[in-house]
Amino acid sequence: MKKLWLPALILLFVLAACGSEKAQVEENEVGQEATQNESETVKNSVQVASLVDTRLQEPKEDTICEMCNMKVYMKDHEMGVFSAQAIKEDGTIAFYDDIGCLLNAEVANEEKNEKFVRDFVTKDWAKIEDATIVKTELKSPMNWGYIYFVDKAEADKYMQENPKAYVEELQKIKDDALERRKKMMQKKAEEENDASGSMHSNEMNQEGHSH
């Protein structure tokens, strides 16, 4: 009988050890999962905090672009997704109808502003640095055609569905906006020169006729 007790005792010890090991593994897995969820929550809250600013406003029906004086579309308008806004260093808000105007305003006014655009999916404001910028064939108010995604997966999905769309860097848009502005200023200067030249020639003609 004594011989039978020994294996049974060993078996009990082995089972107990296995049970506690399994419990330990499960406990570790639960702990890891909790840590992972915790870090994801922290990550999400950091991301959300960087996107939301209590100073942000919404354009009104009669809001016009600070740069080009054209209409800034409201959130529920189909063109509203292209609207942008800046928080200036003094805390004031400026609205723009398209990204080019937002970037050019900084150059024209020699400012360094916090720049916000609308997420294409939610239409909520997002810091431009936190968004994936996608160049599209969509017609925007100033024909820039850029849309913005806070969620990179949404940007990828849009590009899969629209093969001609692609990701663009903010610096490239800044350079293009500056180039477009230079051309516009040059054209304006030429038109003014032509206008003053024709006025001068008209005056000369009138003087000639009076003699």
Backbone as a printed PyTorch tensor [residue, N CA C, xyz], in Angstrom:
tensor([[[  0.8260,  -1.2090,   0.0000],
         [  0.0000,   0.0000,   0.0000],
         [  0.8600,   1.2590,   0.0000]],

        [[  2.0010,   1.1790,   0.7600],
         [  2.8620,   2.3480,   0.8530],
         [  3.3940,   2.7410,  -0.5200]],

        [[  3.7020,   1.6670,  -1.3330],
         [  4.2430,   1.9270,  -2.6730],
         [  3.2560,   2.6940,  -3.5450]],

        [[  1.9730,   2.4590,  -3.3710],
         [  0.9480,   3.1460,  -4.1640],
         [  0.8400,   4.6200,  -3.7900]],

        [[  1.1120,   4.9400,  -2.5340],
         [  1.0010,   6.3370,  -2.0760],
         [  2.0310,   7.2420,  -2.7590]],

        [[  3.2250,   6.6870,  -2.9860],
         [  4.3250,   7.5100,  -3.5110],
         [  4.0210,   8.0870,  -4.9090]],

        [[  3.6590,   7.2180,  -5.8840],
         [  3.3360,   7.8040,  -7.2130],
         [  2.1690,   8.7820,  -7.1570]],

        [[  1.1630,   8.4550,  -6.3450],
         [ -0.0080,   9.3490,  -6.2460],
         [  0.3990,  10.7150,  -5.7100]],

        [[  1.3130,  10.6880,  -4.7420],
         [  1.8010,  11.9370,  -4.1490],
         [  2.5730,  12.7700,  -5.1730]],

        [[  3.4460,  12.0500,  -5.9290],
         [  4.2350,  12.7320,  -6.9850],
         [  3.2960,  13.3650,  -8.0190]],

        [[  2.2740,  12.5780,  -8.4100],
         [  1.3040,  13.0640,  -9.4070],
         [  0.6000,  14.3240,  -8.9090]],

        [[  0.2540,  14.3340,  -7.6500],
         [ -0.4120,  15.5140,  -7.0720],
         [  0.4920,  16.7370,  -7.1250]],

        [[  1.7750,  16.5150,  -6.7960],
         [  2.7430,  17.6250,  -6.8340],
         [  2.8880,  18.1920,  -8.2500]],

        [[  2.9900,  17.2690,  -9.2220],
         [  3.1330,  17.6760, -10.6410],
         [  1.9220,  18.4700, -11.0930]],

        [[  0.7220,  17.9610, -10.7740],
         [ -0.5170,  18.6550, -11.1660],
         [ -0.6010,  20.0370, -10.5180]],

        [[ -0.2290,  20.1040,  -9.2560],
         [ -0.2750,  21.3900,  -8.5350],
         [  0.6840,  22.3940,  -9.1690]],

        [[  1.8980,  21.8800,  -9.5240],
         [  2.9160,  22.7490, -10.1440],
         [  2.4290,  23.2620, -11.4900]],

        [[  1.8540,  22.3370, -12.2890],
         [  1.3250,  22.7320, -13.6130],
         [  0.2420,  23.7760, -13.4720]],

        [[ -0.6530,  23.5190, -12.5010],
         [ -1.7710,  24.4520, -12.2890],
         [ -1.2890,  25.8380, -11.9440]],

        [[ -0.3150,  25.9170, -11.0400],
         [  0.1620,  27.2380, -10.6230],
         [  0.9200,  27.9090, -11.7570]],

        [[  1.6490,  27.0830, -12.5820],
         [  2.3940,  27.6360, -13.7380],
         [  1.4200,  28.2150, -14.7520]],

        [[  0.3380,  27.4620, -15.0170],
         [ -0.6770,  27.9180, -15.9770],
         [ -1.3250,  29.2200, -15.4820]],

        [[ -1.6220,  29.2270, -14.1890],
         [ -2.2330,  30.4270, -13.5900],
         [ -1.3040,  31.6180, -13.7370]],

        [[  0.0220,  31.3360, -13.5360],
         [  1.0220,  32.4050, -13.6420],
         [  1.0780,  32.9470, -15.0790]],

        [[  1.0620,  32.0100, -16.0740],
         [  1.0860,  32.3990, -17.4950],
         [ -0.1330,  33.2470, -17.8310]],

        [[ -1.3110,  32.7540, -17.3810],
         [ -2.5550,  33.5020, -17.6550],
         [ -2.5030,  34.8900, -17.0260]],

        [[ -1.9790,  34.9260, -15.7950],
         [ -1.8780,  36.2030, -15.0790],
         [ -0.9640,  37.1670, -15.8420]],

        [[  0.1640,  36.6060, -16.3420],
         [  1.1040,  37.4270, -17.1280],
         [  0.4500,  37.9540, -18.3920]],

        [[ -0.3100,  37.0390, -19.0800],
         [ -0.9880,  37.4470, -20.3210],
         [ -1.9880,  38.5620, -20.0550]],

        [[ -2.7620,  38.4000, -18.9790],
         [ -3.7530,  39.4290, -18.6120],
         [ -3.0450,  40.7390, -18.3130]],

        [[ -1.9270,  40.6180, -17.5730],
         [ -1.1500,  41.8110, -17.2250],
         [ -0.6310,  42.5220, -18.4550]],

        [[ -0.0930,  41.7260, -19.4160],
         [  0.4290,  42.3040, -20.6610],
         [ -0.6770,  42.9930, -21.4560]],

        [[ -1.8430,  42.3050, -21.5090],
         [ -2.9780,  42.8620, -22.2540],
         [ -3.4270,  44.1860, -21.6400]],

        [[ -3.4630,  44.2050, -20.2930],
         [ -3.8770,  45.4350, -19.5980],
         [ -2.8890,  46.5580, -19.8800]],

        [[ -1.5870,  46.2080, -19.8520],
         [ -0.5540,  47.2170, -20.1290],
         [ -0.6930,  47.7370, -21.5540]],

        [[ -0.9410,  46.7880, -22.4870],
         [ -1.1010,  47.1650, -23.8990],
         [ -2.2980,  48.1020, -24.0730]],

        [[ -3.4270,  47.7120, -23.4470],
         [ -4.6250,  48.5580, -23.5350],
         [ -4.3770,  49.9300, -22.9380]],

        [[ -3.6350,  49.9130, -21.8090],
         [ -3.3080,  51.1610, -21.1260],
         [ -2.4790,  52.0700, -22.0190]],

        [[ -1.4490,  51.4590, -22.6740],
         [ -0.5730,  52.2670, -23.5330],
         [ -1.3350,  52.7760, -24.7520]],

        [[ -2.2670,  51.9440, -25.2780],
         [ -3.0840,  52.3860, -26.4140],
         [ -3.9830,  53.5530, -26.0090]],

        [[ -4.5480,  53.4420, -24.8030],
         [ -5.4050,  54.5260, -24.2970],
         [ -4.6110,  55.8160, -24.1710]],

        [[ -3.3970,  55.6850, -23.6020],
         [ -2.5400,  56.8600, -23.4510],
         [ -2.2210,  57.4480, -24.8090]],

        [[ -1.8670,  56.5630, -25.7700],
         [ -1.5260,  57.0030, -27.1290],
         [ -2.7020,  57.7510, -27.7600]],

        [[ -3.8930,  57.1420, -27.6360],
         [ -5.0820,  57.7730, -28.2110],
         [ -5.3860,  59.1120, -27.5630]],

        [[ -5.2540,  59.1650, -26.2370],
         [ -5.5700,  60.4160, -25.5440],
         [ -4.5690,  61.5030, -25.9210]],

        [[ -3.3020,  61.0950, -26.1220],
         [ -2.2850,  62.0650, -26.5470],
         [ -2.6340,  62.5790, -27.9380]],

        [[ -3.0120,  61.6470, -28.8210],
         [ -3.3540,  62.0260, -30.1900],
         [ -4.5600,  62.9740, -30.2060]],

        [[ -5.5840,  62.6020, -29.4560],
         [ -6.7900,  63.4360, -29.4010],
         [ -6.4660,  64.8060, -28.8150]],

        [[ -5.6770,  64.8090, -27.7660],
         [ -5.3250,  66.0860, -27.1300],
         [ -4.5870,  66.9980, -28.1010]],

        [[ -3.7680,  66.4120, -28.9810],
         [ -3.0120,  67.2370, -29.9200],
         [ -3.8950,  67.7540, -31.0510]],

        [[ -5.0380,  67.1020, -31.2500],
         [ -5.9200,  67.5190, -32.3450],
         [ -6.9310,  68.5740, -31.9080]],

        [[ -7.3060,  68.5210, -30.6610],
         [ -8.3770,  69.4000, -30.2050],
         [ -7.7920,  70.6220, -29.5060]],

        [[ -8.3090,  71.7720, -29.8600],
         [ -7.8900,  73.0120, -29.2010],
         [ -9.1490,  73.8040, -28.9040]],

        [[ -9.3220,  74.1500, -27.6420],
         [-10.5480,  74.8240, -27.2210],
         [-10.7140,  76.1990, -27.8700]],

        [[ -9.6270,  76.7410, -28.4100],
         [ -9.7170,  78.0720, -29.0380],
         [-10.2800,  78.0210, -30.4600]],

        [[-10.3450,  76.8190, -31.0380],
         [-10.8270,  76.6860, -32.4150],
         [-12.2800,  77.1250, -32.5410]],

        [[-12.6060,  77.6820, -33.6930],
         [-13.9710,  78.1570, -33.9450],
         [-14.5040,  77.5520, -35.2390]],

        [[-15.7450,  77.8720, -35.5330],
         [-16.3590,  77.4420, -36.7950],
         [-16.6680,  78.6910, -37.6350]],

        [[-16.4380,  78.6140, -38.9520],
         [-16.7850,  79.7700, -39.7930],
         [-18.2890,  79.9810, -39.8420]],

        [[-18.6930,  81.2180, -40.0570],
         [-20.1280,  81.5340, -40.1560],
         [-20.5040,  81.6750, -41.6310]],

        [[-21.7640,  81.8980, -41.8670],
         [-22.2810,  82.0150, -43.2350],
         [-21.5640,  83.1090, -44.0250]],

        [[-21.2050,  84.2070, -43.3300],
         [-20.5970,  85.3450, -44.0360],
         [-19.0750,  85.4450, -43.8430]],

        [[-18.4530,  84.3580, -43.3470],
         [-16.9890,  84.3840, -43.1350],
         [-16.2630,  84.3970, -44.4790]],

        [[-15.2720,  85.2780, -44.5850],
         [-14.4850,  85.3090, -45.8150],
         [-13.0160,  85.0020, -45.5170]],

        [[-12.3250,  84.5110, -46.5280],
         [-10.9230,  84.1280, -46.4100],
         [-10.0630,  85.3660, -46.1720]],

        [[ -9.1970,  85.2840, -45.1680],
         [ -8.3540,  86.4260, -44.8300],
         [ -7.3840,  86.7680, -45.9720]],

        [[ -7.0730,  85.7710, -46.7830],
         [ -6.0670,  85.9760, -47.8310],
         [ -6.6630,  86.4380, -49.1640]],

        [[ -7.7260,  85.7690, -49.6080],
         [ -8.2480,  86.0750, -50.9560],
         [ -9.6320,  86.7280, -50.9340]],

        [[-10.2030,  86.8920, -49.7370],
         [-11.5250,  87.5190, -49.5720],
         [-12.6730,  86.7320, -50.2070]],

        [[-12.4450,  85.4590, -50.4960],
         [-13.5360,  84.6290, -51.0150],
         [-14.2320,  83.9390, -49.8460]],

        [[-15.3770,  83.3410, -50.1260],
         [-16.1940,  82.7140, -49.0810],
         [-15.4720,  81.5150, -48.4550]],

        [[-15.5450,  81.4230, -47.1220],
         [-15.0580,  80.2330, -46.4110],
         [-16.2840,  79.3710, -46.1160]],

        [[-16.2690,  78.1370, -46.6290],
         [-17.4520,  77.2810, -46.5060],
         [-17.5660,  76.6440, -45.1250]],

        [[-18.8110,  76.5170, -44.6820],
         [-19.0970,  75.9470, -43.3670],
         [-18.9700,  74.4210, -43.4110]],

        [[-18.9290,  73.8310, -42.2240],
         [-18.6650,  72.3950, -42.0560],
         [-19.5970,  71.4980, -42.8790]],

        [[-20.8870,  71.8370, -42.9360],
         [-21.8450,  70.9510, -43.6000],
         [-21.9380,  71.1580, -45.1120]],

        [[-21.1910,  72.1180, -45.6590],
         [-21.1770,  72.3370, -47.1040],
         [-20.1720,  71.3810, -47.7420]],

        [[-20.4430,  70.9570, -48.9840],
         [-19.5230,  69.9960, -49.6190],
         [-18.1110,  70.5700, -49.7750]],

        [[-18.0090,  71.8880, -49.8680],
         [-16.6960,  72.5310, -49.9840],
         [-16.0800,  72.8190, -48.5990]],

        [[-16.8640,  72.5850, -47.5420],
         [-16.4090,  72.8840, -46.1840],
         [-15.2170,  72.0550, -45.7470]],

        [[-15.0470,  70.8880, -46.3660],
         [-13.9450,  69.9960, -46.0070],
         [-12.5780,  70.5940, -46.3640]],

        [[-12.5730,  71.6030, -47.2580],
         [-11.3160,  72.2420, -47.6700],
         [-10.9810,  73.4750, -46.8240]],

        [[-11.9360,  73.9250, -46.0160],
         [-11.7170,  75.1290, -45.2030],
         [-10.6080,  74.8940, -44.1840]],

        [[ -9.9090,  75.9700, -43.8510],
         [ -8.8010,  75.8720, -42.8880],
         [ -8.8550,  77.0670, -41.9420]],

        [[ -8.1560,  76.9450, -40.8310],
         [ -8.0610,  78.0910, -39.9200],
         [ -6.7100,  78.1080, -39.2290]],

        [[ -6.3370,  79.2840, -38.7720],
         [ -5.0710,  79.4440, -38.0620],
         [ -5.3250,  80.1270, -36.7320]],

        [[ -4.5640,  79.7210, -35.7310],
         [ -4.5430,  80.4560, -34.4750],
         [ -3.2330,  81.2340, -34.4660]],

        [[ -3.3480,  82.5540, -34.4630],
         [ -2.1480,  83.3910, -34.5400],
         [ -1.4640,  83.4790, -33.1710]],

        [[ -0.2700,  84.0440, -33.2030],
         [  0.5120,  84.1260, -31.9640],
         [ -0.1820,  84.9530, -30.8820]],

        [[ -1.0120,  85.9070, -31.3100],
         [ -1.7380,  86.7210, -30.3200],
         [ -3.0600,  86.0710, -29.9030]],

        [[ -3.3270,  84.8560, -30.4220],
         [ -4.5300,  84.1200, -30.0240],
         [ -5.7430,  84.3580, -30.9080]],

        [[ -5.6330,  85.2840, -31.8780],
         [ -6.7740,  85.5350, -32.7700],
         [ -6.8870,  84.4220, -33.8150]],

        [[ -8.1070,  84.2960, -34.3490],
         [ -8.4180,  83.2490, -35.3290],
         [ -8.5440,  83.8510, -36.7220]],

        [[ -8.0200,  83.1410, -37.7090],
         [ -8.2110,  83.5530, -39.1030],
         [ -8.6690,  82.3430, -39.9120]],

        [[ -9.6340,  82.5550, -40.7980],
         [-10.1580,  81.4710, -41.6350],
         [ -9.6790,  81.6130, -43.0810]],

        [[ -9.5700,  80.4610, -43.7610],
         [ -9.1250,  80.4240, -45.1560],
         [ -9.9890,  79.4260, -45.9260]],

        [[-10.1780,  79.7010, -47.2070],
         [-11.0400,  78.8160, -47.9990],
         [-10.3040,  77.5940, -48.5390]],

        [[ -8.9580,  77.6190, -48.4970],
         [ -8.1740,  76.5180, -49.0540],
         [ -6.7700,  76.5710, -48.4550]],

        [[ -6.0500,  75.4680, -48.5430],
         [ -4.7460,  75.3810, -47.8810],
         [ -3.7130,  76.3820, -48.4030]],

        [[ -3.7480,  76.6870, -49.7060],
         [ -2.7830,  77.6310, -50.2660],
         [ -2.8820,  78.9980, -49.6190]],

        [[ -4.1030,  79.4320, -49.3630],
         [ -4.3230,  80.7340, -48.7120],
         [ -3.7910,  80.7160, -47.2830]],

        [[ -3.9910,  79.6080, -46.5910],
         [ -3.5000,  79.4500, -45.2130],
         [ -1.9780,  79.6080, -45.1740]],

        [[ -1.2940,  78.9440, -46.1060],
         [  0.1690,  78.9730, -46.1190],
         [  0.7090,  80.3110, -46.6120]],

        [[  0.0520,  80.8900, -47.6100],
         [  0.5090,  82.1800, -48.1360],
         [  0.3150,  83.3190, -47.1470]],

        [[ -0.7280,  83.2140, -46.3350],
         [ -1.0010,  84.2660, -45.3460],
         [  0.1640,  84.3980, -44.3710]],

        [[  0.7530,  83.2620, -44.0120],
         [  1.9060,  83.2890, -43.1010],
         [  3.0690,  84.0680, -43.7180]],

        [[  3.3080,  83.8000, -45.0070],
         [  4.4100,  84.4730, -45.7020],
         [  4.1030,  85.9600, -45.8530]],

        [[  2.8920,  86.2550, -46.3330],
         [  2.5010,  87.6470, -46.5970],
         [  2.5250,  88.4940, -45.3240]],

        [[  2.0630,  87.9000, -44.2210],
         [  1.9700,  88.6480, -42.9550],
         [  3.1660,  88.4200, -42.0330]],

        [[  4.1430,  87.6230, -42.5280],
         [  5.3380,  87.2830, -41.7290],
         [  4.9520,  86.7400, -40.3520]],

        [[  4.1000,  85.7190, -40.3890],
         [  3.5880,  85.1170, -39.1540],
         [  4.0080,  83.6520, -39.0690]],

        [[  3.9420,  83.1260, -37.8650],
         [  4.1130,  81.6760, -37.6700],
         [  2.9240,  81.2160, -36.8460]],

        [[  1.9400,  80.6520, -37.5190],
         [  0.6670,  80.3160, -36.8660],
         [  0.5030,  78.8180, -36.6370]],

        [[ -0.4270,  78.4710, -35.7490],
         [ -0.8530,  77.0750, -35.6040],
         [ -1.9120,  76.8390, -36.6750]],

        [[ -1.6720,  75.8340, -37.5050],
         [ -2.5210,  75.6330, -38.6860],
         [ -3.4240,  74.4030, -38.5220]],

        [[ -4.7110,  74.5860, -38.8380],
         [ -5.6830,  73.5060, -38.6840],
         [ -6.4760,  73.2940, -39.9750]],

        [[ -6.7490,  72.0140, -40.2470],
         [ -7.5540,  71.6310, -41.4220],
         [ -8.6280,  70.6550, -40.9620]],

        [[ -9.5440,  70.3160, -41.8620],
         [-10.6240,  69.3900, -41.4830],
         [-10.2710,  67.9510, -41.8790]],

        [[-10.5190,  67.0310, -40.9460],
         [-10.3930,  65.6150, -41.2730],
         [-11.4600,  65.2580, -42.3100]],

        [[-11.0610,  64.5550, -43.3690],
         [-11.9750,  64.2650, -44.4830],
         [-13.1520,  63.3910, -44.0530]],

        [[-12.9200,  62.5290, -43.0520],
         [-13.9650,  61.5900, -42.6260],
         [-14.9160,  62.2280, -41.6210]],

        [[-14.3530,  62.8230, -40.5680],
         [-15.1940,  63.3460, -39.4760],
         [-15.5590,  64.8200, -39.6580]],

        [[-14.8220,  65.5340, -40.5000],
         [-14.9550,  66.9970, -40.7120],
         [-14.5460,  67.7990, -39.4660]],

        [[-13.9410,  67.1040, -38.4710],
         [-13.4520,  67.8020, -37.2770],
         [-12.1030,  68.4550, -37.5850]],

        [[-11.7700,  69.4910, -36.8100],
         [-10.4900,  70.1720, -37.0070],
         [ -9.3390,  69.2830, -36.5550]],

        [[ -8.2490,  69.3610, -37.2640],
         [ -7.0300,  68.6260, -36.9070],
         [ -5.8220,  69.5080, -37.1900]],

        [[ -4.8180,  69.3920, -36.3460],
         [ -3.5730,  70.1220, -36.5760],
         [ -2.9580,  69.5680, -37.8580]],

        [[ -2.5310,  70.4330, -38.7420],
         [ -2.0690,  69.9630, -40.0520],
         [ -0.8990,  68.9860, -39.9390]],

        [[ -0.0690,  69.1930, -38.9140],
         [  1.0810,  68.2980, -38.7220],
         [  0.6550,  66.8860, -38.3030]],

        [[ -0.5730,  66.7490, -37.7750],
         [ -1.0650,  65.4450, -37.3220],
         [ -1.8380,  64.6990, -38.4090]],

        [[ -2.0020,  65.3280, -39.5640],
         [ -2.8260,  64.7310, -40.6250],
         [ -1.9690,  64.2230, -41.7850]],

        [[ -2.4720,  63.1870, -42.4380],
         [ -1.8820,  62.7390, -43.6980],
         [ -2.5380,  63.5650, -44.7960]],

        [[ -1.7170,  64.2770, -45.5710],
         [ -2.2470,  65.1450, -46.6240],
         [ -2.2830,  64.3700, -47.9360]],

        [[ -3.4500,  64.3390, -48.5610],
         [ -3.6040,  63.5850, -49.8090],
         [ -3.9990,  64.5260, -50.9450]],

        [[ -3.2280,  64.4640, -52.0170],
         [ -3.5320,  65.2590, -53.2160],
         [ -4.5670,  64.4870, -54.0270]],

        [[ -5.6380,  65.1500, -54.4070],
         [ -6.7270,  64.4790, -55.1350],
         [ -7.0850,  65.2720, -56.3920]],

        [[ -8.0220,  64.7320, -57.1400],
         [ -8.5420,  65.4420, -58.3130],
         [ -9.8190,  66.2060, -57.9630]],

        [[-10.1350,  66.2760, -56.6690],
         [-11.3320,  67.0080, -56.2350],
         [-11.1440,  68.4990, -56.4820]],

        [[-12.2340,  69.1580, -56.7920],
         [-12.1770,  70.5990, -57.0290],
         [-12.3910,  71.3310, -55.7040]],

        [[-11.3620,  72.0250, -55.2570],
         [-11.4640,  72.8110, -54.0230],
         [-11.5840,  74.2890, -54.4010]],

        [[-11.9430,  75.1570, -53.4560],
         [-12.2010,  76.5710, -53.8000],
         [-11.0810,  77.2550, -54.6040]],

        [[ -9.8180,  76.9680, -54.2810],
         [ -8.7070,  77.5970, -55.0120],
         [ -7.9470,  76.5820, -55.8660]],

        [[ -8.6240,  75.4650, -56.1530],
         [ -8.0790,  74.4070, -57.0200],
         [ -6.7880,  73.7460, -56.5090]],

        [[ -6.6620,  73.6310, -55.2020],
         [ -5.5220,  72.8970, -54.6670],
         [ -5.8210,  71.4010, -54.5890]],

        [[ -7.0370,  71.0620, -54.2180],
         [ -7.4520,  69.6580, -54.2280],
         [ -6.8590,  68.7670, -53.1460]],

        [[ -6.4340,  69.3620, -52.0290],
         [ -5.8750,  68.5560, -50.9290],
         [ -6.9460,  68.2320, -49.8980]],

        [[ -6.8980,  66.9750, -49.4070],
         [ -7.7720,  66.5630, -48.3000],
         [ -6.8800,  65.9660, -47.2030]],

        [[ -7.4450,  65.7850, -46.0080],
         [ -6.6180,  65.4610, -44.8390],
         [ -7.2440,  64.3330, -44.0320]],

        [[ -6.3730,  63.4460, -43.5550],
         [ -6.8390,  62.2950, -42.7750],
         [ -6.0450,  62.1930, -41.4770]],

        [[ -6.7500,  62.1530, -40.3500],
         [ -6.1010,  61.9290, -39.0580],
         [ -5.6920,  60.4620, -38.9640]],

        [[ -6.5480,  59.5830, -39.4850],
         [ -6.2920,  58.1430, -39.4680],
         [ -5.5980,  57.7540, -40.7760]],

        [[ -4.3460,  57.3030, -40.6800],
         [ -3.5620,  56.9350, -41.8690],
         [ -4.2600,  55.8250, -42.6660]],

        [[ -4.9270,  54.9080, -41.9560],
         [ -5.6260,  53.7970, -42.6310],
         [ -6.7270,  54.3340, -43.5500]],

        [[ -7.4050,  55.4060, -43.1170],
         [ -8.4550,  56.0170, -43.9500],
         [ -7.8360,  56.6470, -45.2040]],

        [[ -6.6530,  57.2390, -45.0410],
         [ -5.9490,  57.8320, -46.1880],
         [ -5.5770,  56.7430, -47.1920]],

        [[ -5.0550,  55.6220, -46.6730],
         [ -4.6720,  54.5010, -47.5390],
         [ -5.8900,  53.9550, -48.2840]],

        [[ -6.9950,  53.8440, -47.5650],
         [ -8.2420,  53.3390, -48.1670],
         [ -8.6920,  54.2690, -49.3050]],

        [[ -8.6310,  55.5870, -49.0440],
         [ -9.0440,  56.5590, -50.0720],
         [ -8.1550,  56.4250, -51.3160]],

        [[ -6.8490,  56.2590, -51.0970],
         [ -5.9260,  56.1690, -52.2330],
         [ -6.1000,  54.8650, -53.0190]],

        [[ -6.4820,  53.8050, -52.3050],
         [ -6.7720,  52.5400, -52.9980],
         [ -7.9810,  52.7000, -53.9180]],

        [[ -8.9720,  53.4420, -53.4190],
         [-10.2010,  53.6590, -54.1940],
         [-10.0200,  54.7210, -55.2780]],

        [[ -9.0110,  55.5730, -55.1080],
         [ -8.7280,  56.6500, -56.0800],
         [ -7.2450,  56.5970, -56.4530]],

        [[ -6.9100,  55.7500, -57.4370],
         [ -5.4940,  55.4870, -57.7570],
         [ -4.6650,  56.7180, -58.1240]],

        [[ -5.3030,  57.7990, -58.5640],
         [ -4.5290,  58.9990, -58.9290],
         [ -4.1930,  59.8720, -57.7160]],

        [[ -4.7850,  59.5620, -56.5750],
         [ -4.5160,  60.3230, -55.3440],
         [ -3.1930,  59.8550, -54.7390]],

        [[ -2.4800,  60.7740, -54.1020],
         [ -1.1940,  60.4060, -53.4740],
         [ -0.9040,  61.3260, -52.2870]],

        [[ -0.0300,  60.8460, -51.4130],
         [  0.3420,  61.6150, -50.2120],
         [  1.2950,  62.7380, -50.6070]],

        [[  1.0730,  63.9170, -50.0400],
         [  1.9400,  65.0680, -50.3060],
         [  2.5160,  65.6080, -48.9990]],

        [[  3.7410,  66.0990, -49.0730],
         [  4.3840,  66.7020, -47.8950],
         [  3.9770,  68.1650, -47.7740]],

        [[  3.8450,  68.6320, -46.5490],
         [  3.4400,  70.0200, -46.3040],
         [  4.4280,  71.0110, -46.9300]],

        [[  5.7220,  70.6920, -46.8480],
         [  6.7430,  71.6030, -47.3870],
         [  6.5660,  71.8140, -48.8900]],

        [[  6.1980,  70.7540, -49.5990],
         [  5.9780,  70.8480, -51.0500],
         [  4.8110,  71.7900, -51.3490]],

        [[  3.7580,  71.7090, -50.5400],
         [  2.5980,  72.5830, -50.7450],
         [  2.9910,  74.0300, -50.4470]],

        [[  3.8130,  74.2120, -49.3990],
         [  4.3000,  75.5620, -49.0630],
         [  5.0740,  76.1540, -50.2340]],

        [[  5.9710,  75.3450, -50.8070],
         [  6.7830,  75.8040, -51.9430],
         [  5.8990,  76.1580, -53.1410]],

        [[  4.9190,  75.2850, -53.4220],
         [  4.0000,  75.5290, -54.5470],
         [  3.1610,  76.7850, -54.3140]],

        [[  2.7120,  76.9480, -53.0630],
         [  1.8880,  78.1180, -52.7190],
         [  2.6880,  79.4030, -52.8950]],

        [[  3.9420,  79.3590, -52.4820],
         [  4.8250,  80.5190, -52.6050],
         [  5.0780,  80.8540, -54.0770]],

        [[  5.3030,  79.8080, -54.8590],
         [  5.5520,  79.9860, -56.3040],
         [  4.3240,  80.5840, -56.9850]],

        [[  3.1590,  80.0450, -56.6250],
         [  1.9140,  80.5430, -57.2260],
         [  1.6910,  82.0080, -56.8430]],

        [[  2.0240,  82.3300, -55.5930],
         [  1.8660,  83.7190, -55.1190],
         [  2.8050,  84.6710, -55.8720]],

        [[  4.0560,  84.2300, -56.0650],
         [  5.0230,  85.0580, -56.7910],
         [  4.5290,  85.3800, -58.1940]],

        [[  4.0260,  84.3450, -58.8760],
         [  3.5090,  84.5350, -60.2450],
         [  2.3390,  85.5080, -60.2560]],

        [[  1.4680,  85.3560, -59.2400],
         [  0.2960,  86.2220, -59.1520],
         [  0.7100,  87.6870, -58.9260]],

        [[  1.6860,  87.8830, -58.0330],
         [  2.1750,  89.2380, -57.7340],
         [  2.8420,  89.8590, -58.9700]],

        [[  3.5690,  88.9970, -59.6820],
         [  4.2550,  89.4500, -60.8970],
         [  3.2360,  89.8920, -61.9490]],

        [[  2.2110,  89.0650, -62.1090],
         [  1.1630,  89.3700, -63.0850],
         [  0.4430,  90.6680, -62.7120]],

        [[  0.1870,  90.8240, -61.4170],
         [ -0.4950,  92.0220, -60.9190],
         [  0.3530,  93.2660, -61.2050]],

        [[  1.6620,  93.1460, -60.9480],
         [  2.5750,  94.2680, -61.1860],
         [  2.6090,  94.6320, -62.6650]],

        [[  2.6190,  93.6050, -63.5240],
         [  2.6360,  93.8440, -64.9800],
         [  1.3530,  94.5400, -65.4310]],

        [[  0.2300,  94.0740, -64.8750],
         [ -1.0610,  94.6800, -65.2340],
         [ -1.1040,  96.1480, -64.7900]],

        [[ -0.5640,  96.4090, -63.5980],
         [ -0.5360,  97.7880, -63.0980],
         [  0.3680,  98.6730, -63.9660]],

        [[  1.4970,  98.1050, -64.3980],
         [  2.4100,  98.8420, -65.2830],
         [  1.7490,  99.1480, -66.6120]],

        [[  1.0330,  98.1270, -67.1390],
         [  0.3120,  98.3130, -68.4120],
         [ -0.7540,  99.3900, -68.2590]],

        [[ -1.4650,  99.3270, -67.1220],
         [ -2.5410, 100.2960, -66.8760],
         [ -1.9760, 101.7040, -66.7590]],

        [[ -0.8700, 101.8370, -65.9970],
         [ -0.2870, 103.1810, -65.8430],
         [  0.3280, 103.6390, -67.1520]],

        [[  0.8630, 102.6950, -67.9460],
         [  1.4300, 103.0360, -69.2570],
         [  0.3590, 103.5300, -70.2090]],

        [[ -0.7780, 102.8560, -70.2340],
         [ -1.8620, 103.2650, -71.1340],
         [ -2.4660, 104.5920, -70.6740]],

        [[ -2.5100, 104.7970, -69.3480],
         [ -2.9990, 106.0860, -68.8360],
         [ -2.0770, 107.2230, -69.2700]],

        [[ -0.7730, 106.9380, -69.1890],
         [  0.2220, 107.9460, -69.5740],
         [  0.0950, 108.2780, -71.0620]],

        [[ -0.0770, 107.2240, -71.8820],
         [ -0.1930, 107.4650, -73.3250],
         [ -1.4880, 108.2100, -73.6580]],

        [[ -2.5570, 107.9300, -72.9000],
         [ -3.8250, 108.6560, -73.0910],
         [ -3.6540, 110.1400, -72.7670]],

        [[ -2.9220, 110.3790, -71.6800],
         [ -2.6740, 111.7770, -71.2850],
         [ -1.8710, 112.5100, -72.3600]],

        [[ -0.8760, 111.8120, -72.9010],
         [ -0.0510, 112.3970, -73.9730],
         [ -0.8890, 112.7220, -75.2010]],

        [[ -1.7810, 111.7680, -75.5250],
         [ -2.6570, 111.9710, -76.6940],
         [ -3.5700, 113.1750, -76.4950]],

        [[ -4.1220, 113.2360, -75.2610],
         [ -5.0250, 114.3550, -74.9640],
         [ -4.3000, 115.6960, -75.0500]],

        [[ -3.0330, 115.7020, -74.5580],
         [ -2.2460, 116.9320, -74.6280],
         [ -1.9800, 117.3120, -76.0830]],

        [[ -1.6770, 116.2630, -76.8890],
         [ -1.4170, 116.5150, -78.3140],
         [ -2.6300, 117.1120, -79.0060]],

        [[ -3.8130, 116.5620, -78.6700],
         [ -5.0620, 117.0440, -79.3020],
         [ -5.3440, 118.4730, -78.8690]],

        [[ -5.0340, 118.7720, -77.5920],
         [ -5.3550, 120.1340, -77.0950],
         [ -4.4970, 121.1730, -77.8100]],

        [[ -3.2530, 120.7560, -78.2350],
         [ -2.4350, 121.7280, -78.9690],
         [ -2.9530, 121.8280, -80.4020]]])
